[in-house]
């Protein structure tokens, strides 16, 4: 009986040692993975931006000028991420909700050409949500006149 207990104890010690070695190896791998993850996150996460992330736009015409200013400012500060009109339009679309989101769905479904033309997309938003450009147009005409 004592011999059996000694053999059992020996087997347990051997198993414990093997598990300890395996645990140590797994901890080393975990440390490496955590370091790799931190490195990848630094590459993926943009540095802090002096311009706050724009708020969503749900279709209130009174908020459209603010929305356009917010998104334009954000894209200017992060111009390397918004290298073409399609990226800019996609960014705007990602910030739409409610009525504004309902407005854009048909444009996406029909693959409208304005989805790759930032100026045309913004102009279409202005037309649909009622941003009156008359004052701006008058200023432009006065500048052209002089």
C-alpha positions as CSV (number, residue, x, y, z in Angstrom):
1,X,0.0,0.0,0.0
2,X,2.8,2.4,0.9
3,X,4.6,1.5,-2.4
4,X,1.4,2.3,-4.3
5,X,1.1,5.7,-2.5
6,X,4.7,6.5,-3.2
7,X,4.2,5.7,-6.9
8,X,1.0,7.8,-7.0
9,X,2.8,10.7,-5.3
10,X,5.7,10.4,-7.8
11,X,3.3,10.3,-10.7
12,X,1.6,13.4,-9.3
13,X,4.9,15.2,-8.9
14,X,5.9,14.4,-12.5
15,X,2.5,15.6,-13.8
16,X,2.8,18.8,-11.7
17,X,6.2,19.5,-13.1
18,X,5.0,18.9,-16.7
19,X,2.0,21.2,-16.1
20,X,4.3,23.9,-14.6
21,X,6.6,23.8,-17.6
22,X,3.6,24.0,-19.9
23,X,2.1,26.9,-17.9
24,X,5.3,28.8,-18.1
25,X,5.5,28.3,-21.8
26,X,1.9,29.5,-22.2
27,X,2.6,32.6,-20.1
28,X,5.6,33.4,-22.3
29,X,3.4,33.1,-25.4
30,X,0.7,35.3,-23.7
31,X,3.2,38.0,-23.0
32,X,4.3,38.0,-26.6
33,X,0.7,38.2,-27.8
34,X,0.0,41.1,-25.5
35,X,3.0,43.0,-26.8
36,X,2.0,42.3,-30.4
37,X,-1.5,43.4,-29.7
38,X,-0.3,46.7,-28.2
39,X,1.9,47.3,-31.2
40,X,-1.0,46.6,-33.6
41,X,-3.3,48.9,-31.7
42,X,-0.8,51.7,-31.8
43,X,-0.7,51.3,-35.6
44,X,-4.5,51.1,-36.0
45,X,-5.7,53.8,-33.5
46,X,-5.2,57.2,-34.8
47,X,-3.4,59.7,-32.6
48,X,-5.6,62.0,-30.6
49,X,-7.3,64.5,-32.8
50,X,-7.7,68.2,-31.9
51,X,-11.1,68.1,-33.7
52,X,-13.8,66.1,-31.9
53,X,-15.5,63.2,-33.8
54,X,-18.6,64.5,-35.5
55,X,-22.1,63.9,-34.1
56,X,-24.6,61.9,-36.1
57,X,-27.0,63.6,-38.3
58,X,-30.6,62.4,-38.3
59,X,-32.1,64.9,-40.8
60,X,-32.9,68.1,-38.8
61,X,-32.3,70.8,-41.5
62,X,-31.2,73.3,-38.8
63,X,-28.3,71.0,-37.8
64,X,-27.1,70.3,-41.4
65,X,-24.7,73.3,-41.5
66,X,-23.2,72.2,-38.1
67,X,-22.9,68.6,-39.4
68,X,-21.1,69.7,-42.6
69,X,-18.7,71.9,-40.6
70,X,-18.0,69.2,-38.1
71,X,-17.4,66.5,-40.7
72,X,-15.3,68.8,-43.0
73,X,-13.1,69.9,-40.1
74,X,-12.6,66.3,-39.0
75,X,-11.7,65.2,-42.5
76,X,-9.3,68.1,-43.0
77,X,-7.4,67.3,-39.8
78,X,-7.3,63.6,-40.8
79,X,-6.8,64.1,-44.5
80,X,-4.6,61.0,-44.9
81,X,-7.6,58.9,-44.0
82,X,-9.9,60.7,-46.4
83,X,-7.9,60.6,-49.6
84,X,-10.7,60.6,-52.1
85,X,-14.3,61.6,-52.5
86,X,-15.6,58.1,-52.1
87,X,-14.0,57.9,-48.6
88,X,-15.4,61.2,-47.6
89,X,-18.9,60.3,-48.7
90,X,-18.7,56.9,-47.0
91,X,-17.7,58.8,-43.8
92,X,-20.7,61.1,-44.0
93,X,-23.0,58.1,-44.6
94,X,-21.6,56.3,-41.6
95,X,-22.8,59.3,-39.5
96,X,-26.3,59.3,-40.8
97,X,-29.3,58.1,-38.8
98,X,-33.1,58.4,-38.8
99,X,-34.5,60.3,-41.7
100,X,-31.1,61.0,-43.1
101,X,-30.2,57.4,-43.2
102,X,-33.6,56.6,-44.9
103,X,-32.7,59.3,-47.5
104,X,-29.4,57.7,-48.4
105,X,-30.5,54.1,-48.7
106,X,-32.0,54.5,-52.2
107,X,-28.9,56.2,-53.4
108,X,-26.8,53.3,-52.2
109,X,-29.3,50.7,-53.7
110,X,-29.1,52.3,-57.1
111,X,-25.3,52.9,-56.8
112,X,-25.8,56.6,-57.5
113,X,-22.8,58.4,-59.0
114,X,-22.9,61.0,-56.2
115,X,-21.6,58.4,-53.8
116,X,-18.2,59.0,-55.3
117,X,-18.5,62.8,-55.6
118,X,-18.3,64.5,-52.3
119,X,-19.4,68.0,-53.5
120,X,-22.4,66.5,-55.3
121,X,-23.3,64.4,-52.3
122,X,-23.2,67.5,-50.0
123,X,-25.2,69.5,-52.5
124,X,-27.8,66.8,-52.6
125,X,-28.0,66.7,-48.8
126,X,-28.4,70.5,-48.8
127,X,-31.2,70.3,-51.4
128,X,-33.1,67.5,-49.6
129,X,-32.7,68.8,-46.1
130,X,-33.4,72.4,-46.9
131,X,-30.1,74.3,-46.5
132,X,-30.7,77.6,-48.3
133,X,-27.6,78.7,-50.1
134,X,-29.1,81.9,-51.5
135,X,-27.0,84.2,-49.2
136,X,-23.9,82.3,-50.0
137,X,-24.7,82.5,-53.7
138,X,-25.3,86.3,-53.5
139,X,-21.9,86.7,-51.8
140,X,-20.2,84.7,-54.5
141,X,-21.9,86.8,-57.2
142,X,-20.7,90.0,-55.5
143,X,-17.2,88.7,-55.3
144,X,-17.4,87.7,-59.0
145,X,-18.7,91.2,-59.8
146,X,-15.8,93.0,-58.2
